[in-house]
């Protein structure tokens, strides 16, 4: 099992880390979630049947771990909000985390694109990250996310449309866009 883990780590760690990081935008959280992905991989290795490629299976696990994290954060936020009387201040706590410096400290265009990506839904973000950052094919993306190929295409189209909308809005306001 150690040899299997070492091979998986060597083959996929960088891409896996980047995928989770783009989703959660926090280094420590990413490290925790990637560790959880490896734990789930090791626990379910015997049940991997090879219906999809190893890579798509691993990224599918990573996506589920990330979604579980978002769900737990949503529940924590809800409990926190119930504790205080927030009145009409909103239904969620605004994130105080800055844009990840590791991604775009010196690159204004990358920061802008990253901000646009953050405005997409989780599904849209997942598709864009897998398709354009990790160079997954439509088929690999559909297998990793558990979507049909047509859903991947539709989600990708809508995500790109969302990015374009924010880019055009910034251009109209006179802000430099990509």
C-alpha positions in Angstrom: 0.0 0.0 0.0 2.9 2.4 0.7 4.2 2.0 -2.9 0.7 2.7 -4.2 0.4 5.8 -2.0 3.9 7.0 -3.0 3.0 6.6 -6.7 -0.3 8.4 -6.3 1.3 11.2 -4.4 4.1 11.6 -7.0 1.7 11.5 -9.9 -1.1 13.7 -8.7 -0.2 15.8 -5.6 0.6 19.1 -7.4 -2.6 19.0 -9.5 -4.7 17.8 -6.6 -3.4 20.5 -4.3 -4.0 23.2 -6.9 -7.5 21.9 -7.6 -8.5 22.1 -3.9 -6.7 25.4 -3.4 -8.6 27.1 -6.3 -11.8 25.8 -4.6 -11.2 26.9 -1.0 -8.6 29.7 -1.4 -6.8 29.0 1.9 -3.5 27.2 2.3 -4.1 25.5 5.6 -7.6 24.4 4.6 -6.2 23.1 1.4 -3.6 21.1 3.2 -6.2 19.6 5.5 -8.6 18.7 2.7 -5.8 17.2 0.5 -4.9 15.0 3.5 -8.5 14.0 3.8 -8.5 13.1 0.1 -5.5 10.8 0.6 -7.2 9.2 3.5 -10.3 8.5 1.5 -8.2 7.2 -1.4 -6.4 4.7 0.8 -9.7 3.6 2.5 -11.4 3.0 -0.8 -8.5 1.8 -2.9 -9.7 -1.8 -2.9 -13.1 -0.7 -4.2 -11.6 1.2 -7.2 -12.8 -0.9 -10.2 -11.2 1.1 -13.0 -14.5 2.2 -14.6 -12.8 5.5 -15.1 -9.2 6.5 -15.1 -7.4 6.7 -11.8 -6.9 10.4 -12.2 -10.6 11.1 -12.7 -11.5 8.8 -9.7 -9.0 10.8 -7.5 -10.3 14.2 -8.6 -13.9 12.9 -8.0 -12.9 12.1 -4.4 -11.3 15.6 -4.1 -14.4 17.3 -5.3 -16.6 15.4 -2.8 -14.2 16.2 0.0 -14.4 19.9 -1.0 -18.2 19.9 -1.2 -18.4 18.2 2.2 -16.1 21.0 3.5 -18.4 23.7 2.0 -21.5 22.0 3.5 -19.9 21.9 7.0 -18.9 25.6 6.7 -22.4 26.4 5.8 -23.8 24.5 8.8 -21.3 26.3 11.1 -22.2 29.7 9.7 -25.9 28.9 10.2 -25.3 27.9 13.8 -23.2 31.0 14.4 -25.8 33.2 12.8 -28.5 31.7 15.0 -26.5 32.5 18.1 -26.5 36.2 17.4 -29.4 38.5 16.4 -28.1 39.8 13.1 -31.3 41.6 12.1 -31.1 42.5 8.4 -27.4 42.2 7.9 -27.7 39.2 5.7 -27.8 35.5 5.6 -24.1 34.7 5.6 -20.9 35.9 7.0 -18.7 37.7 4.5 -15.3 36.0 4.0 -12.5 38.0 5.5 -9.8 35.9 3.6 -7.8 37.9 1.1 -7.2 36.7 -2.4 -4.5 34.0 -2.2 -1.2 35.7 -2.6 0.4 32.4 -3.7 -1.6 32.6 -6.9 -1.5 36.2 -7.9 0.6 38.3 -5.7 2.3 40.2 -8.6 -0.1 39.5 -11.4 -3.1 41.8 -11.5 -4.7 40.0 -14.4 -4.5 36.7 -12.5 -6.1 38.4 -9.5 -8.9 39.7 -11.6 -9.5 36.3 -13.2 -9.4 34.6 -9.8 -12.0 37.1 -8.5 -14.2 36.4 -11.5 -13.8 32.6 -10.9 -14.9 33.1 -7.3 -18.2 34.5 -8.5 -19.0 31.3 -10.4 -21.0 28.4 -8.7 -19.0 25.5 -7.2 -19.9 23.4 -10.3 -18.8 26.1 -12.7 -15.6 26.6 -10.8 -14.9 22.8 -10.7 -15.5 22.5 -14.5 -13.3 25.5 -15.3 -10.5 24.4 -13.0 -10.4 20.9 -14.4 -10.9 21.9 -18.0 -8.6 24.9 -18.3 -6.1 24.6 -15.4 -5.7 20.8 -15.4 -6.4 20.2 -19.1 -9.0 17.5 -18.5 -11.0 16.5 -21.5 -14.8 16.8 -21.5 -15.0 13.1 -20.8 -12.4 13.1 -17.9 -14.2 16.1 -16.4 -17.6 14.4 -16.6 -16.2 11.3 -14.9 -14.4 13.2 -12.2 -17.4 15.3 -11.4 -20.1 12.6 -12.0 -21.7 14.8 -14.6 -22.9 13.9 -18.1 -20.7 15.2 -20.9 -23.5 17.5 -21.9 -23.7 18.9 -18.4 -20.0 19.6 -18.4 -20.4 21.4 -21.7 -23.4 23.4 -20.5 -21.7 24.2 -17.2 -18.5 25.3 -19.0 -20.5 27.5 -21.3 -22.4 29.2 -18.5 -19.2 29.6 -16.4 -17.4 31.3 -19.4 -20.5 33.5 -19.9 -20.3 34.5 -16.2 -16.6 35.3 -16.5 -17.3 37.4 -19.6 -20.1 39.3 -17.9 -17.9 40.4 -15.0 -15.0 41.2 -17.4 -17.3 43.4 -19.5 -18.8 45.1 -16.4 -15.3 46.0 -15.3 -14.5 47.4 -18.7 -17.7 49.5 -18.7 -16.7 50.9 -15.3 -13.3 51.8 -16.7 -11.4 49.3 -14.5 -8.7 47.5 -16.2 -9.8 44.0 -17.1 -7.9 41.1 -18.5 
